[in-house]
């Protein structure tokens, strides 16, 4: 027969895993933010270029 899941043991395991992860994310927060800003800038530029190409193609068809 299978033993019931010990909620206390599971909660301690989850807290034990997430605590170091939160510490690492907090210590690298500035670098992560910089990468997210750069990525969003690149995505914005790509969308702008794609829109410009689409507009030029429509103008050439007419």
ABEGO torsion letter per residue (X at the ends): XBBBBBAAAAAAAAAAAAAAAAAAAAAAAAAAAAAAAAAAAAAAAAAAAAAAAAAAAAAAAX
